[in-house]
Amino acid sequence: MKQITLNIPESKFKIFLDFIRGLDYVSISNENDIPLDQQLEVNRRMDAIEKGEIRLRSWEEAEKDIFKKS
């Protein structure tokens, strides 16, 4: 089996991906540059949000806290 890496412009990516998914001899591997510990932390937080343990807020609300004048 051979493997290749392709760099495709974002604007053409979906079209290309739709095309190669139709080929029965191609498998697609999603390599992830995000470290595993960060992925696990995001998953933990998403679970906490779904359980109501973490409250979400709008950007406007967060922005006021971040940039509030003392």
Biopython code that builds the backbone (N, CA, C, O; Angstrom):
import numpy as np
from Bio.PDB.StructureBuilder import StructureBuilder

atoms = [
    (1, "MET", "N", (0.850, -1.169, 0.000)),
    (1, "MET", "CA", (0.000, 0.000, 0.000)),
    (1, "MET", "C", (0.897, 1.236, 0.000)),
    (1, "MET", "O", (1.941, 1.248, 0.653)),
    (2, "LYS", "N", (0.502, 2.250, -0.715)),
    (2, "LYS", "CA", (1.223, 3.521, -0.790)),
    (2, "LYS", "C", (0.396, 4.592, -0.109)),
    (2, "LYS", "O", (-0.824, 4.473, 0.002)),
    (3, "GLN", "N", (1.065, 5.635, 0.346)),
    (3, "GLN", "CA", (0.401, 6.733, 1.037)),
    (3, "GLN", "C", (0.952, 8.036, 0.486)),
    (3, "GLN", "O", (2.147, 8.145, 0.212)),
    (4, "ILE", "N", (0.065, 9.043, 0.320)),
    (4, "ILE", "CA", (0.509, 10.355, -0.132)),
    (4, "ILE", "C", (-0.123, 11.433, 0.753)),
    (4, "ILE", "O", (-1.163, 11.227, 1.377)),
    (5, "THR", "N", (0.531, 12.565, 0.782)),
    (5, "THR", "CA", (-0.006, 13.734, 1.474)),
    (5, "THR", "C", (-0.234, 14.807, 0.423)),
    (5, "THR", "O", (0.644, 15.078, -0.396)),
    (6, "LEU", "N", (-1.406, 15.415, 0.446)),
    (6, "LEU", "CA", (-1.751, 16.453, -0.528)),
    (6, "LEU", "C", (-2.017, 17.767, 0.184)),
    (6, "LEU", "O", (-2.614, 17.789, 1.261)),
    (7, "ASN", "N", (-1.582, 18.843, -0.408)),
    (7, "ASN", "CA", (-1.928, 20.185, 0.060)),
    (7, "ASN", "C", (-2.897, 20.777, -0.958)),
    (7, "ASN", "O", (-2.543, 21.010, -2.114)),
    (8, "ILE", "N", (-4.127, 21.016, -0.502)),
    (8, "ILE", "CA", (-5.196, 21.460, -1.399)),
    (8, "ILE", "C", (-5.738, 22.782, -0.883)),
    (8, "ILE", "O", (-5.982, 22.929, 0.314)),
    (9, "PRO", "N", (-5.931, 23.758, -1.789)),
    (9, "PRO", "CA", (-6.506, 25.030, -1.338)),
    (9, "PRO", "C", (-7.863, 24.810, -0.673)),
    (9, "PRO", "O", (-8.656, 23.979, -1.115)),
    (10, "GLU", "N", (-8.113, 25.557, 0.379)),
    (10, "GLU", "CA", (-9.369, 25.420, 1.139)),
    (10, "GLU", "C", (-10.586, 25.511, 0.230)),
    (10, "GLU", "O", (-11.564, 24.791, 0.436)),
    (11, "SER", "N", (-10.543, 26.377, -0.763)),
    (11, "SER", "CA", (-11.699, 26.577, -1.649)),
    (11, "SER", "C", (-12.003, 25.358, -2.514)),
    (11, "SER", "O", (-13.130, 25.207, -2.986)),
    (12, "LYS", "N", (-11.024, 24.492, -2.730)),
    (12, "LYS", "CA", (-11.208, 23.293, -3.572)),
    (12, "LYS", "C", (-11.328, 22.015, -2.750)),
    (12, "LYS", "O", (-11.614, 20.953, -3.303)),
    (13, "PHE", "N", (-11.115, 22.100, -1.443)),
    (13, "PHE", "CA", (-11.018, 20.906, -0.608)),
    (13, "PHE", "C", (-12.284, 20.056, -0.606)),
    (13, "PHE", "O", (-12.203, 18.842, -0.792)),
    (14, "LYS", "N", (-13.448, 20.662, -0.400)),
    (14, "LYS", "CA", (-14.697, 19.891, -0.322)),
    (14, "LYS", "C", (-14.965, 19.138, -1.621)),
    (14, "LYS", "O", (-15.365, 17.975, -1.595)),
    (15, "ILE", "N", (-14.748, 19.789, -2.742)),
    (15, "ILE", "CA", (-14.973, 19.145, -4.046)),
    (15, "ILE", "C", (-14.045, 17.937, -4.200)),
    (15, "ILE", "O", (-14.471, 16.858, -4.613)),
    (16, "PHE", "N", (-12.774, 18.140, -3.862)),
    (16, "PHE", "CA", (-11.804, 17.051, -3.964)),
    (16, "PHE", "C", (-12.162, 15.901, -3.032)),
    (16, "PHE", "O", (-12.122, 14.738, -3.433)),
    (17, "LEU", "N", (-12.513, 16.221, -1.791)),
    (17, "LEU", "CA", (-12.860, 15.198, -0.819)),
    (17, "LEU", "C", (-14.091, 14.407, -1.264)),
    (17, "LEU", "O", (-14.118, 13.183, -1.134)),
    (18, "ASP", "N", (-15.104, 15.092, -1.784)),
    (18, "ASP", "CA", (-16.290, 14.400, -2.295)),
    (18, "ASP", "C", (-15.912, 13.438, -3.417)),
    (18, "ASP", "O", (-16.439, 12.329, -3.502)),
    (19, "PHE", "N", (-15.002, 13.872, -4.267)),
    (19, "PHE", "CA", (-14.568, 13.022, -5.377)),
    (19, "PHE", "C", (-13.854, 11.764, -4.882)),
    (19, "PHE", "O", (-14.216, 10.656, -5.276)),
    (20, "ILE", "N", (-12.848, 11.922, -4.027)),
    (20, "ILE", "CA", (-12.071, 10.739, -3.637)),
    (20, "ILE", "C", (-12.838, 9.808, -2.708)),
    (20, "ILE", "O", (-12.522, 8.621, -2.630)),
    (21, "ARG", "N", (-13.836, 10.324, -2.004)),
    (21, "ARG", "CA", (-14.659, 9.429, -1.170)),
    (21, "ARG", "C", (-15.415, 8.416, -2.019)),
    (21, "ARG", "O", (-15.781, 7.343, -1.538)),
    (22, "GLY", "N", (-15.645, 8.758, -3.275)),
    (22, "GLY", "CA", (-16.350, 7.861, -4.187)),
    (22, "GLY", "C", (-15.481, 6.733, -4.725)),
    (22, "GLY", "O", (-15.992, 5.818, -5.372)),
    (23, "LEU", "N", (-14.195, 6.780, -4.474)),
    (23, "LEU", "CA", (-13.283, 5.742, -4.972)),
    (23, "LEU", "C", (-13.176, 4.625, -3.936)),
    (23, "LEU", "O", (-12.812, 4.871, -2.786)),
    (24, "ASP", "N", (-13.492, 3.408, -4.344)),
    (24, "ASP", "CA", (-13.526, 2.299, -3.386)),
    (24, "ASP", "C", (-12.152, 1.867, -2.888)),
    (24, "ASP", "O", (-12.065, 1.154, -1.888)),
    (25, "TYR", "N", (-11.096, 2.270, -3.545)),
    (25, "TYR", "CA", (-9.750, 1.865, -3.140)),
    (25, "TYR", "C", (-9.018, 2.941, -2.324)),
    (25, "TYR", "O", (-7.828, 2.804, -2.042)),
    (26, "VAL", "N", (-9.724, 4.001, -1.950)),
    (26, "VAL", "CA", (-9.116, 5.091, -1.188)),
    (26, "VAL", "C", (-9.680, 5.083, 0.224)),
    (26, "VAL", "O", (-10.891, 4.978, 0.418)),
    (27, "SER", "N", (-8.792, 5.194, 1.212)),
    (27, "SER", "CA", (-9.247, 5.399, 2.583)),
    (27, "SER", "C", (-8.710, 6.751, 3.040)),
    (27, "SER", "O", (-7.606, 7.148, 2.666)),
    (28, "ILE", "N", (-9.488, 7.447, 3.840)),
    (28, "ILE", "CA", (-9.130, 8.785, 4.282)),
    (28, "ILE", "C", (-8.797, 8.740, 5.765)),
    (28, "ILE", "O", (-9.587, 8.268, 6.582)),
    (29, "SER", "N", (-7.635, 9.230, 6.090)),
    (29, "SER", "CA", (-7.199, 9.289, 7.477)),
    (29, "SER", "C", (-7.139, 10.755, 7.888)),
    (29, "SER", "O", (-6.494, 11.566, 7.224)),
    (30, "ASN", "N", (-7.806, 11.086, 8.973)),
    (30, "ASN", "CA", (-7.767, 12.456, 9.473)),
    (30, "ASN", "C", (-6.664, 12.578, 10.512)),
    (30, "ASN", "O", (-6.856, 12.237, 11.680)),
    (31, "GLU", "N", (-5.517, 13.062, 10.082)),
    (31, "GLU", "CA", (-4.448, 13.308, 11.034)),
    (31, "GLU", "C", (-4.805, 14.567, 11.800)),
    (31, "GLU", "O", (-5.330, 15.529, 11.241)),
    (32, "ASN", "N", (-4.512, 14.540, 13.083)),
    (32, "ASN", "CA", (-4.897, 15.652, 13.925)),
    (32, "ASN", "C", (-3.656, 16.252, 14.569)),
    (32, "ASN", "O", (-2.895, 15.558, 15.243)),
    (33, "ASP", "N", (-3.458, 17.555, 14.354)),
    (33, "ASP", "CA", (-2.301, 18.232, 14.927)),
    (33, "ASP", "C", (-2.561, 18.695, 16.359)),
    (33, "ASP", "O", (-1.666, 19.244, 17.000)),
    (34, "ILE", "N", (-3.751, 18.484, 16.857)),
    (34, "ILE", "CA", (-4.095, 18.914, 18.211)),
    (34, "ILE", "C", (-3.643, 17.824, 19.185)),
    (34, "ILE", "O", (-4.020, 16.662, 19.037)),
    (35, "PRO", "N", (-2.839, 18.198, 20.176)),
    (35, "PRO", "CA", (-2.359, 17.196, 21.142)),
    (35, "PRO", "C", (-3.512, 16.479, 21.842)),
    (35, "PRO", "O", (-4.570, 17.062, 22.082)),
    (36, "LEU", "N", (-3.291, 15.215, 22.160)),
    (36, "LEU", "CA", (-4.322, 14.377, 22.760)),
    (36, "LEU", "C", (-4.857, 14.971, 24.055)),
    (36, "LEU", "O", (-6.063, 14.921, 24.295)),
    (37, "ASP", "N", (-3.983, 15.535, 24.901)),
    (37, "ASP", "CA", (-4.465, 16.088, 26.173)),
    (37, "ASP", "C", (-5.411, 17.257, 25.948)),
    (37, "ASP", "O", (-6.348, 17.446, 26.723)),
    (38, "GLN", "N", (-5.186, 18.040, 24.907)),
    (38, "GLN", "CA", (-6.102, 19.138, 24.601)),
    (38, "GLN", "C", (-7.436, 18.605, 24.071)),
    (38, "GLN", "O", (-8.496, 19.138, 24.398)),
    (39, "GLN", "N", (-7.376, 17.556, 23.256)),
    (39, "GLN", "CA", (-8.604, 16.951, 22.748)),
    (39, "GLN", "C", (-9.451, 16.409, 23.900)),
    (39, "GLN", "O", (-10.669, 16.580, 23.922)),
    (40, "LEU", "N", (-8.789, 15.754, 24.854)),
    (40, "LEU", "CA", (-9.509, 15.194, 26.001)),
    (40, "LEU", "C", (-10.124, 16.292, 26.858)),
    (40, "LEU", "O", (-11.239, 16.140, 27.357)),
    (41, "GLU", "N", (-9.402, 17.401, 27.031)),
    (41, "GLU", "CA", (-9.930, 18.514, 27.822)),
    (41, "GLU", "C", (-11.158, 19.126, 27.154)),
    (41, "GLU", "O", (-12.136, 19.447, 27.829)),
    (42, "VAL", "N", (-11.113, 19.287, 25.854)),
    (42, "VAL", "CA", (-12.278, 19.810, 25.126)),
    (42, "VAL", "C", (-13.461, 18.864, 25.291)),
    (42, "VAL", "O", (-14.584, 19.311, 25.527)),
    (43, "ASN", "N", (-13.223, 17.574, 25.172)),
    (43, "ASN", "CA", (-14.304, 16.594, 25.341)),
    (43, "ASN", "C", (-14.885, 16.653, 26.752)),
    (43, "ASN", "O", (-16.099, 16.562, 26.933)),
    (44, "ARG", "N", (-14.015, 16.806, 27.748)),
    (44, "ARG", "CA", (-14.469, 16.908, 29.140)),
    (44, "ARG", "C", (-15.346, 18.138, 29.326)),
    (44, "ARG", "O", (-16.391, 18.074, 29.973)),
    (45, "ARG", "N", (-14.918, 19.247, 28.759)),
    (45, "ARG", "CA", (-15.704, 20.484, 28.878)),
    (45, "ARG", "C", (-17.020, 20.394, 28.124)),
    (45, "ARG", "O", (-18.039, 20.892, 28.604)),
    (46, "MET", "N", (-17.017, 19.770, 26.954)),
    (46, "MET", "CA", (-18.267, 19.607, 26.197)),
    (46, "MET", "C", (-19.257, 18.755, 26.986)),
    (46, "MET", "O", (-20.450, 19.057, 27.011)),
    (47, "ASP", "N", (-18.777, 17.703, 27.624)),
    (47, "ASP", "CA", (-19.644, 16.872, 28.468)),
    (47, "ASP", "C", (-20.210, 17.685, 29.627)),
    (47, "ASP", "O", (-21.392, 17.567, 29.949)),
    (48, "ALA", "N", (-19.370, 18.511, 30.255)),
    (48, "ALA", "CA", (-19.816, 19.340, 31.377)),
    (48, "ALA", "C", (-20.856, 20.355, 30.926)),
    (48, "ALA", "O", (-21.796, 20.647, 31.664)),
    (49, "ILE", "N", (-20.697, 20.897, 29.722)),
    (49, "ILE", "CA", (-21.682, 21.843, 29.175)),
    (49, "ILE", "C", (-23.016, 21.130, 28.969)),
    (49, "ILE", "O", (-24.067, 21.653, 29.339)),
    (50, "GLU", "N", (-22.973, 19.939, 28.380)),
    (50, "GLU", "CA", (-24.199, 19.184, 28.126)),
    (50, "GLU", "C", (-24.916, 18.814, 29.418)),
    (50, "GLU", "O", (-26.145, 18.739, 29.443)),
    (51, "LYS", "N", (-24.161, 18.582, 30.497)),
    (51, "LYS", "CA", (-24.752, 18.239, 31.794)),
    (51, "LYS", "C", (-25.184, 19.475, 32.574)),
    (51, "LYS", "O", (-25.783, 19.358, 33.643)),
    (52, "GLY", "N", (-24.883, 20.661, 32.043)),
    (52, "GLY", "CA", (-25.258, 21.896, 32.720)),
    (52, "GLY", "C", (-24.299, 22.295, 33.827)),
    (52, "GLY", "O", (-24.617, 23.169, 34.635)),
    (53, "GLU", "N", (-23.135, 21.671, 33.877)),
    (53, "GLU", "CA", (-22.153, 21.979, 34.910)),
    (53, "GLU", "C", (-21.331, 23.224, 34.568)),
    (53, "GLU", "O", (-20.745, 23.843, 35.456)),
    (54, "ILE", "N", (-21.289, 23.583, 33.309)),
    (54, "ILE", "CA", (-20.598, 24.785, 32.849)),
    (54, "ILE", "C", (-21.611, 25.639, 32.104)),
    (54, "ILE", "O", (-22.357, 25.152, 31.255)),
    (55, "ARG", "N", (-21.619, 26.919, 32.439)),
    (55, "ARG", "CA", (-22.548, 27.841, 31.787)),
    (55, "ARG", "C", (-21.832, 28.543, 30.640)),
    (55, "ARG", "O", (-20.715, 29.033, 30.804)),
    (56, "LEU", "N", (-22.470, 28.588, 29.492)),
    (56, "LEU", "CA", (-21.929, 29.304, 28.346)),
    (56, "LEU", "C", (-22.387, 30.755, 28.408)),
    (56, "LEU", "O", (-23.420, 31.068, 29.000)),
    (57, "ARG", "N", (-21.615, 31.629, 27.795)),
    (57, "ARG", "CA", (-22.025, 33.025, 27.707)),
    (57, "ARG", "C", (-21.632, 33.565, 26.345)),
    (57, "ARG", "O", (-20.765, 33.013, 25.669)),
    (58, "SER", "N", (-22.273, 34.636, 25.957)),
    (58, "SER", "CA", (-22.029, 35.215, 24.638)),
    (58, "SER", "C", (-20.668, 35.905, 24.615)),
    (58, "SER", "O", (-20.088, 36.200, 25.661)),
    (59, "TRP", "N", (-20.171, 36.155, 23.411)),
    (59, "TRP", "CA", (-18.915, 36.865, 23.266)),
    (59, "TRP", "C", (-19.038, 38.265, 23.873)),
    (59, "TRP", "O", (-18.107, 38.742, 24.523)),
    (60, "GLU", "N", (-20.164, 38.912, 23.667)),
    (60, "GLU", "CA", (-20.352, 40.261, 24.180)),
    (60, "GLU", "C", (-20.187, 40.294, 25.703)),
    (60, "GLU", "O", (-19.560, 41.205, 26.244)),
    (61, "GLU", "N", (-20.747, 39.307, 26.381)),
    (61, "GLU", "CA", (-20.634, 39.230, 27.838)),
    (61, "GLU", "C", (-19.181, 38.970, 28.249)),
    (61, "GLU", "O", (-18.678, 39.606, 29.176)),
    (62, "ALA", "N", (-18.518, 38.058, 27.578)),
    (62, "ALA", "CA", (-17.126, 37.753, 27.898)),
    (62, "ALA", "C", (-16.225, 38.956, 27.580)),
    (62, "ALA", "O", (-15.305, 39.267, 28.336)),
    (63, "GLU", "N", (-16.495, 39.610, 26.482)),
    (63, "GLU", "CA", (-15.682, 40.767, 26.072)),
    (63, "GLU", "C", (-15.726, 41.868, 27.130)),
    (63, "GLU", "O", (-14.708, 42.498, 27.417)),
    (64, "LYS", "N", (-16.898, 42.097, 27.704)),
    (64, "LYS", "CA", (-17.031, 43.109, 28.748)),
    (64, "LYS", "C", (-16.133, 42.761, 29.946)),
    (64, "LYS", "O", (-15.486, 43.641, 30.515)),
    (65, "ASP", "N", (-16.098, 41.478, 30.323)),
    (65, "ASP", "CA", (-15.249, 41.058, 31.445)),
    (65, "ASP", "C", (-13.755, 41.185, 31.101)),
    (65, "ASP", "O", (-12.953, 41.611, 31.932)),
    (66, "ILE", "N", (-13.405, 40.821, 29.901)),
    (66, "ILE", "CA", (-12.008, 40.824, 29.507)),
    (66, "ILE", "C", (-11.458, 42.247, 29.395)),
    (66, "ILE", "O", (-10.342, 42.530, 29.831)),
    (67, "PHE", "N", (-12.254, 43.129, 28.809)),
    (67, "PHE", "CA", (-11.761, 44.475, 28.513)),
    (67, "PHE", "C", (-12.345, 45.552, 29.396)),
    (67, "PHE", "O", (-12.287, 46.735, 29.061)),
    (68, "LYS", "N", (-12.912, 45.148, 30.535)),
    (68, "LYS", "CA", (-13.507, 46.152, 31.418)),
    (68, "LYS", "C", (-12.428, 47.059, 31.995)),
    (68, "LYS", "O", (-11.316, 46.627, 32.300)),
    (69, "LYS", "N", (-12.785, 48.301, 32.131)),
    (69, "LYS", "CA", (-11.838, 49.285, 32.661)),
    (69, "LYS", "C", (-11.924, 49.287, 34.174)),
    (69, "LYS", "O", (-13.016, 49.236, 34.740)),
    (70, "SER", "N", (-10.784, 49.347, 34.823)),
    (70, "SER", "CA", (-10.727, 49.321, 36.289)),
    (70, "SER", "C", (-11.056, 50.676, 36.865)),
    (70, "SER", "O", (-11.058, 50.844, 38.085)),
]
sb = StructureBuilder()
sb.init_structure("model")
sb.init_model(0)
sb.init_chain("A")
sb.init_seg("    ")
for serial, (resi, resn, name, xyz) in enumerate(atoms, 1):
    if name == "N":
        sb.init_residue(resn, " ", resi, " ")
    sb.init_atom(name, np.array(xyz, "f"), 0.0, 1.0, " ", f" {name:<3s}", serial, name[0])
structure = sb.get_structure()
